[in-house]
């Protein structure tokens, strides 16, 4: 009996164990992906990694693990299938381009067939060129091929339920795929942004009536938008982004039919005409409106948005300043709470010029830009008080006044950009500015009439990247704590202040510094080695200070340096050999120091565009180190001790605009290779010892005006705004990337040159150089006639050939110099008459032909010639007429006083020659009589 019971218990126990094993086994099977999906994933991995990639290491064919546990794979076990199925593959940015031998690839569509329940497929940014075959995924709802260089859009016929299609950043050039996309009846989101789409927008885009979000931003689309049909048919549209194209014309009135629209972005186009006030005010659903960087005109009342309770972003920067925006009349209390307000470069509140008063009711603002509006009044401290989460505050280029009153107990942790530049603030910088805005990345207070010292608390802004306090009246020493903790600083500009003492404390750690501008101050001492670790430095400007000592060799370690400006200091010595490592220099200005010697022969100037060495003690021939500087636009070697002749290789500088060799010891003739400088605008060879003729081909050097781009150095920047403000709105169907917009402000690194014009030494800087052209060959030993071809330089403003030995007449062609303002031919040996047509030079303000051998009458005293005095003509004895004292009035016999004076001079000359001849003959006769007459010979002998 006991034995039977024991056997029965063993049998029951075994049955239970078997049942448990079956259950466990069934459970394991139910929680594992199918073998078909597992094999397909491994094939997909091999294709992505081909040939040497290492991505997706958890996708392992050797371990019998569950593929639902693999990275970037999401499964769902709630379906009717007995086991989990793969529903999402998020495979963005996994192909290593270098390990793939820089090769692109295409996807075999058959690898996707086993994923019958797949709903999301993200293959973005994987260097994919296309898909071989048809993607047949009946349940796919989201397909992203973003960032792949597609040669063609894959067939979409077998994607019946796809709702979101992202083809942005794929290099698409046309809309050939649009017809196929229009068959996707469930499509709600279509992103075609950041491509190369060109031409006009096809009207067939309106056939995708299911669309709720459409982005065509960052393309090359042109033309006007259809006034009916097209986009106006998309009644379900909630998000429309047409920004960064070249659309023209007006916003179609039919857009008012898009009553579901939440996001409307047409920024950075060329729309013009009347501002679309009716459309904007009629769509109460709008939460995001961006109309910036267009050419709208007319007026817009902000009170029309009073009932737009969903409005969160309003972005309007006017390109043409012809748009009037009124926020005060009529007054209103808004229902909206904005997060972004940008009203820039408009005529804002034309009558009151005040800050919009509705901002008093806004408490959640993140970005405020009211720049370039000519706003008057005091600095609005209350904006900071009311909006504790503010990130960007830009009030630049207005007429706001101080004082700058900040609550030193406040902390604005979110603030990253503060710009109050170009305002007559006339205040000190609050001492606690660095503790209030500890997380600031951009601080711009330039040109704000600030005074006092720079607070040491700036050193607490540990995230600061850009600091511009230039063009103020800040004074004193830089505190030892200044910039001590600012390790992220990339841009520092303290130019044009009254700062003095050593440059910076050694406590500063400036390893990220790229632009350093300390010019136009009173800094003293040697160049501080605090910058030795600033290996990323691109611009170093310490000009117009009182620095002394030698140029440190460690500057040569700045491999990225493109601009080195040290002019107007007391630096001395030779240029160190270490500077030969600076092979990226485009701008070098060492002028007005006490440097000597010459440039090192190893100096790599192949990228140099601007070279200023004026006012030093450099000697020897013009350095051969310049021979490869074919990109030079300006070469200024004035007032040194260079000697020898102009080298022939200078003729290869085909881009040269300004050549200044004045005040050296150069000699020889002006080489004809100078005629190859066909873009010369300013040429100064004065105060040397050049001899020979003026090359007649010099007119081939066009003496044209500078291209504005030739005078500006680019590369300085301010980080002001996000590219898109969509991160600030509650609903963003397109999930647009929110990068940072690097505002490319033109650098004020304007070159400056000195040139003698209108009888005085002028300094030309910045925009003036666009319009200046001239030739100065004065104070040399040039001979021969003035080439008549010089008269073909019709755009020249200054021509100075004075103090030479030029002969011959003044060319009649000089009457073609219609733009000339200063013409100096004095102190030569010119003969003949002054061309009468010179009176047609209506721009002429300085004219001198003094101290020549000119004859005849002076030009008629009209137009500009009525303003020239006697000094313009003196030293020419054969000239007559006003303003000279010698009149050319007619006398008896019909002869002019000029002819009378001429005959008088001729009689005087004849008399003198006759008298001299008579005297010589008489003297010789006496000698003959004395030596040959016997009486005198005998008498002299006996004596």
Buried (B, 14 or more C-beta within 10 A) or exposed (E): EEEEEEEEEEEEEEEEEEEEEEEEEEEEEEBBBBEEBBBBBBBBBBBBBBEEBEBBEEBEEEEEEBBBEBEBBBBBBEBEEEBBBBBBBBBBEBBBEEBBEEEBBBBBBBBBBBBBBBBBBBBBBBBBBBBEBBBBBEBBBBBBBBBBEBEEBBBBEEBBBBBBBBBBBBBBEEBEBBEEBBEBEEBBBBBBBBBEBBEBBBBBBBBBEBBBBBBBBBBEBBEBBBBEBBBBBBEBBBBBBBBBBEBBBBBBBBBBBBEBBBBBBBBBBBBBBBBBBBBBBBBEBBBBBBBBBBBBBEBBBBBBBBEBEBBBBBBBBBBEEBBBBBBBEEEBEBBBBBBBBBBBBBBBBBEBBBBBBBBEBBEBBBBBBBBBBBBBEEBBEEBBEBBBEBBBBBBBBBEBBBEBEBEEEEBBEBBBBBBBBBBBBBBBBBBBBBBBBBBBBBBBBBBBBBBBBBBBBBBBBBBBBBBBBBBBEBBEBBBEBBBBBBBBBBBBBBBBBEBBEBBBBEBBBBEBBBBBBBBBBEBBEBBBEBBEBBBBBBBBBBBBBEBBEBBBEBBBBBEEBBBBBBBBBEBBEBBBEBBBBBEBBBBBBBBBBEBBEBBBEEBBBEBBBBBBBBBBEBBEEBBEBBBBBBBBBBBBBBBBBBBEBBBEBBBBBEBBBBBBBBBBEBBEBBBBBBBBBEBBBBBBBBBBBBBBBBBBBBBBBBBBBBEEEBBBBEBBBBBBBBBBBBBBBEBBBBBBBEEEEEEEBEBBBBBBBBBBBEEEEBEBEEEBBBEBBBBBBBBBEBBBBBBBBBBBBBBBBBBBBBBBEBBBBBBEBBBBBEBBBBBBBBBBBBBBBBBBEBBBBEEBBBBBBBBBBBBBBBBEBEBBBEEBEEEBBBBBEBBBBBBBEBEBEEEEEEEBBBBEBBEEEEEEEEEEEEEEEEEEEEEEEEEEEEEEEEEEEEEEEEE
